[in-house]
Amino acid sequence: MWQHLVVSMALLSATTAICHPAERERARQGASIFADLSPQELKEVKNFLFLRPDLRLSSVKEETLKKNSIFLIELHVPKKSEALRALDKGHEKPVRQARVVIQFGDQPHPNITEYIVSPLPNPTCLKPRTFKSKQSIKFESRPISLVEYKHLTKILKEVTEKAYRILIESSGFSFHNCTDRCLTFSDIAPRGLESGERRTWIMLQKFVEGYFIHPIGFEVFINHKSLDSSEWFVEKVWYNEQYFDSVEELVEKYERGAVRKVKLGEHNDEDLFSTYIPRGERNTPNNIHGPKTVLPQGPRYRVENNFVEYAGWSFAFRVRSSAGLQLFDIRFNGERIAYEISLQEALAFYAGNSPAAMQTKYIDAGWGMGTVGYELAPGIDCPEVATFIDLYHFYDTNHPIRYKNALCIFEMTTNTPLRRHYNNNFRGGYNFYAGLENTALVIRTTSTVYNYDYIWDFYFYQNGVVESRVSATGYIHSQFFTSEGVNYGNKVYSYVLGNLHTHLVNYKVDLDVAGRQNSFESLALKYENITNPWSPSHFIVQSKLHRTQHEKERHAAFPFGKTLPRYLHFYNPNQKNRWGHYKGYRIQFNSHAYSVLPKGWKEEKGITWSRYPLAVTRYRDSEMTSSSIYCQNDPWEPVVHFEDYIRNNENIVNEDLVAWVTVGFLHIPHSEDIPNTATPGNAVGFFLRPFNFFDEDPSVASKSTVIVRPHKDSFTKLNTQRWTPEVVGHCVSDKPFYYNGTYYEV
């Protein structure tokens, strides 16, 4: 993809450049190790595979499910040791490889097989890829495809045609034979109740703007395990709190008056309930714009393909098709802080009393969470002055798909000083005032996983702090309101229940603090009661620092329900700062997460990472991810079982360590979630903060500092020290708003 990117060449100040030219150049040159596959590379891999007669590949768009087809092609990240030899020692870069997922449906025992294809760009080798568990991938665990959706739509038309009168009388809408009063559907996962099944609850909704919050109280349970769609059948129907074994049974009982009927009333097109159209009293002028982010003298960061530099920071990035944004080789002033910080998985587990609601346990990598990052709108999703970058994915397609402007990078001000001090002279004046504006670089993508929109951010601050943040917005997942609905959420419309649910997000944080040999400790406070040394007849009670060294993986896995230590400290026991402290970084949580299922419950087996807000493991090439794209439809027997990573209880003292971080929040939808969930209060994440890593706050290098001292002869005169231009100036883009929103084959 990188051949097609616009390079943002920044106006870098001395503080922005990496201090060590050799390390900077290796980081810049090495970033391509982690670059996503270009459209040409994706096409070359596809062509190579189609030329192999033993695979018998067909187009992914062929309507039969009994076919062998490529489902996914993406970069296969090399082993860490191979990448570091190139990054740190100047060795030749590892061969570029592709990870390929092929669905073999045209054979006696259908299965999913993953392959590593190499070398790129001219592949000649194909070898199977296995998971740590050595477990085969069941065909039923595959993510759903567009072709399978076509067949589900077909059977839904057959079902709803039989129930046409019921749908019209109940909602005024129909699934077939409709014009402006059409129904659509949302499908629920996991697809069944145990491994090997493929049975899906589908809920019908009015096909209007914001259809996610227009359920009509009609849900269908379809068995679609067979690869012959003519063998698919309906197992259950749910209508207005009543279960039926078939649509025929529902129709027969409905016609003889043996069913409790529901009538939603005439649909009002003027009701703006689920739309973004403004309504109500406006409290701000609508003839002028609000504040904007501007770059008075141009950008202070540099983007070169997938390599980014800013204020001493440098990193490489990619967007994995399955799980999304990944950062690699994160350095500050040329010194590596972390090898990888990446999104691993996101889930939303619901509760309710309709069958679809109680079955909804979304595990989003199974929906191609990285591929559903669509175009970002300038001035809304990102500042107009941001650098926008196109992304390319090969996921359930025959050709690479271009997602225009799907990632953005920008510098922003937080409008809170990074630090400041007013030094009072207690005589009506001051000795000095000093302050430093707080700016940060942001790299952002989004994932619109059907109803929900996740905004994925990494912030890089001038003082060596990295923040990871996810903000949730989009439409709530809702069900038809029933008599028991208030036990599972809040009524948000005349017939709509906003279902309670918990969001959890898992990250991989491969810290390399001052080198790969790291240890982990937690710091807490304990009270001590001591004799007052200057008044022996009295006692002093005060806090004392208490350190706990965590020597084994099991000891460093902190389960939900137990108090998480406030200071989680990763340090290099072989490197000290000027003051004799081990150089370290700590993880600080901004989260309200809790577990979503009891330990060992059937679906919980696929998300064992969700047991822990933090688990620390020793780095293994066989433990690259905490989840997989297959977990959504087979959480009962997952091919990636995170608990195995800590079960062997390896030593984690003076080793290469990985922190697996889980953040999240409980969401009980309420009327203010209409039309959409808003981001304030719905953002969680974590910080990586230096802890004795530097000798002092590294932001002292910033030339944006301002110091003001009163003149020695007059308080009306000022002595101002600054290292940037006194007059900022201003600039706002004169380009009118433009948004396209399409993504297409290339």
Salt bridges, closest charged atoms under 4 A:
GLU25 OE1 - ARG24 NH1 3.35
GLU25 OE2 - ARG28 NH2 2.51
ASP36 OD1 - ARG318 NE 2.88
GLU41 OE2 - ARG96 NE 2.85
ASP54 OD2 - ARG52 NH2 3.25
GLU74 OE2 - ARG99 NH1 2.68
ASP88 OD1 - ARG331 NH2 3.82
ASP88 OD1 - ARG336 NH2 2.77
ASP106 OD2 - ARG56 NH1 3.02
GLU114 OE2 - ARG99 NH2 2.71
GLU114 OE1 - ARG129 NH1 2.43
GLU148 OE2 - ARG142 NH2 3.63
GLU148 OE1 - ARG198 NH2 2.82
GLU148 OE2 - HIS224 ND1 2.78
GLU169 OE2 - ARG165 NE 2.83
ASP180 OD2 - ARG181 NH1 3.82
ASP187 OD2 - ARG191 NH2 2.82
GLU197 OE1 - ARG199 NH2 3.07
GLU235 OE1 - ARG199 NH1 2.64
ASP245 OD1 - LYS236 NZ 2.54
GLU248 OE2 - LYS162 NZ 2.72
GLU249 OE2 - LYS253 NZ 2.72
GLU252 OE2 - ARG256 NE 2.49
ASP269 OD2 - ARG181 NH2 3.13
ASP269 OD1 - HIS267 NE2 3.71
GLU304 OE2 - ARG28 NH1 2.65
GLU309 OE1 - ARG24 NH2 2.89
GLU309 OE1 - ARG302 NE 3.20
ASP329 OD1 - ARG331 NE 2.91
ASP329 OD1 - ARG336 NE 2.77
GLU335 OE2 - LYS583 NZ 3.33
GLU340 OE1 - LYS508 NZ 3.26
GLU384 OE2 - LYS292 NZ 3.04
ASP390 OD2 - ARG402 NH2 2.44
GLU411 OE2 - ARG300 NH2 2.49
ASP457 OD1 - ARG444 NE 2.60
GLU467 OE2 - ARG469 NE 2.92
ASP510 OD2 - LYS80 NZ 3.01
ASP512 OD1 - LYS80 NZ 3.08
GLU521 OE2 - ARG547 NH1 2.64
GLU521 OE2 - HIS569 ND1 2.78
GLU604 OE2 - ARG611 NE 2.57
GLU623 OE2 - LYS132 NZ 3.04
GLU637 OE1 - LYS138 NZ 3.03
GLU643 OE2 - ARG554 NH1 2.87
GLU643 OE1 - ARG611 NH1 3.02
ASP644 OD1 - HIS641 ND1 3.26
ASP644 OD1 - ARG647 NH1 2.51
GLU650 OE2 - ARG618 NH1 4.00
GLU650 OE2 - ARG620 NH2 2.26
GLU655 OE1 - ARG618 NE 3.37
ASP656 OD2 - LYS80 NZ 2.76
ASP656 OD2 - ARG516 NH2 2.67
GLU672 OE1 - HIS670 ND1 2.84
ASP673 OD2 - HIS667 NE2 2.91
ASP673 OD2 - HIS670 NE2 3.40
ASP697 OD2 - ARG419 NE 3.27
ASP713 OD2 - HIS711 ND1 3.97
GLU745 OE2 - LYS61 NZ 3.02
